[in-house]
Amino acid sequence: MVNLSKKLLFAIEAVLDIAYNAGNQPVQSREVTRRQGIPKRYLEQVLQQLVRAGILTGVRGPRGGYLLARERRRITVGEIARIVDNSGDADGPDHDPGSSALGRKVIRPMWLEMEEKLMKGLDRITIEELCMRANAVKIENEADRRLDFTI
C-alpha cells in the first residue's frame, strides 16, 4: 500500500533536487538539506535506499555526493514510491485480519483499486517532467550557475 509519508515526499524531493541541480557534478546531501530543508536524519536514510535500488549513484571523495543512476526520463515517481513505501508493514488496510465482512469484501477491494489507479498515475510522471515543471515556474538551478562560458 502506498503511504503518503514525509519519508516518501522527502525521497521525491531529494531525487528531483539532485536531477535538477547536479549538472555533471555530484550533489552533496548537505546541499539538498540546505535547499529543501529535509532533515539530515531522514535524508541520509532515503538516499542510501535509493542508491541500493539503482535510482541514485553514490560518488565517494571530497567532491563526492549523489548523481542519478539513469536518465531522468527513465525514473518515475511511482518507482520511487515503491522503493520508499512501507509495503512490508502489517498495518495497512489489506493486512488487518480482524476486519468485518464489509471491510474485507467492500472497503479493501475499493481501497486496492484506488491504490492501483494512484500508482498508474505516479508511473506516468517522470523526474524529467518534474524538472521541466520546476524550470517552467523559474526555480533557480544551481547547475546553471556553475557553468562558465568564458574563453
N, C-alpha and C positions, 0 to 999 in steps of 0.2 A: 504494500500500500504506500502511496506517495504521501509523505508527511511534509507539509509546507512549514519547515522549521527554520530557525535562524541559521542553522548549520547549512542547509540547502541554499538559502539566499546568499549567504557568505561565499559558498563554493561557486555559485554562478557569477557573483560579482568579482571574485578573485580571478577566475578564468577570463572573464571579459576584460578586466583591468590588464592582465598580462597580454592578452591578444591586442588590445588597443594601444598599449604603451610600450611594448617590447621593441618594436622595430627589429633589428638584428642582434640586439644585446639582451642578455637575461635580465629579468626583473627580480629584484630582491624583495623578500617578504616584507621587510620594513617599509619599502616604498608603497607596497599595496596597503599596508596598515595605515600609513600616512595619508594616502589619497582616499581610501574608502572607509577608514575608521573601524576596520574589522579588528576586534581584539586578537592579540597575538596568540593567545592560547587556543582559540578556535582556528585561526588561520593556518598555523603550522600543521595541525592535525589534518585539516582538509587538504592542504597542499600535498602532504605525503600520500593521502588516499588517492588523489588524482594522479600522482606520479606512478603509484603501483598499478593503477588502472589504465595507464597509457594515454592519458589526456595531456599531461604535462611531462616535461623532462627536467630533471634537476641538473644544474651545472655547478660543479664544485669550484672552490677557489675564491680569492678576494673579490673578484668581479663576477662571482657566480650568482645564481638565482634560479629562476624558472623561465622556461620557454614552452610554447605549445609543442606537443609531440607530433601533431599532424596539422594540416592546413585548417584554418579556422572555419572554412566552409564544410569541413568534414566532421565537425564536433557539434553535437546538438545539445540543447538544454535538457532534452529527455534522457540522453546518455548520462549527463552529469547528475540528474535526479536519481537515476537508478544506482549510481555509484555511491552517492551520499545517503540515500534512503535507508531507513531503518527497517527494511522489509523482513529482516530476521527476527525482529521483536515480536513477542507474542501478545502485544496489547492492541493490535489493530482490530477492526470490526470483523474480519474474517477468521480470527483466531480465538474468539471468545466461545468456549464450549458451553457455557451456561445460559444460552440465549433462548428466547421463546420461538415458537414456530413462525410468527410474523417476522421476527428478526432474521431467522435463518432463511426463510423462503421468499421474503419480500424485500426487506431492507438491505440485507447483504448483497443479493444479486443486483439491486439498483445501485448500490454503492460501488460495486466492482465494475459495473457498466460505465458509470460516470468516471471512475478512475481510468478505465481504458481509453475513454474519449479524451481525457486530460493528457494522458501520455502520448496519444497520437498527435495531439496539438503541439506538445513540447518537442516531439521528434521532428516536427516541421520547422522549428526555429533553430537556426544555426548561430554560432558565435559570430560568423561573418555578418549575418543580418543585424545582430545586436551592435556590432561595431559600426555598421552603416547608420543605424539609428542614433548612436552616440555622436557620430560625425554630423548628422543632419541637425541635431539640436546644439551643435557647436561646443561640445565638451572638449576641453583642451587635451591635446595628445602630446605627452612628453617625448615620444619618439621623434615627432616632427621638430621639436625644439633642439634635439641633439644633432640634427642634420646640419652639415656645414657645406655650403656650395661655393666657398671661396676658392679661387685658383691662384 
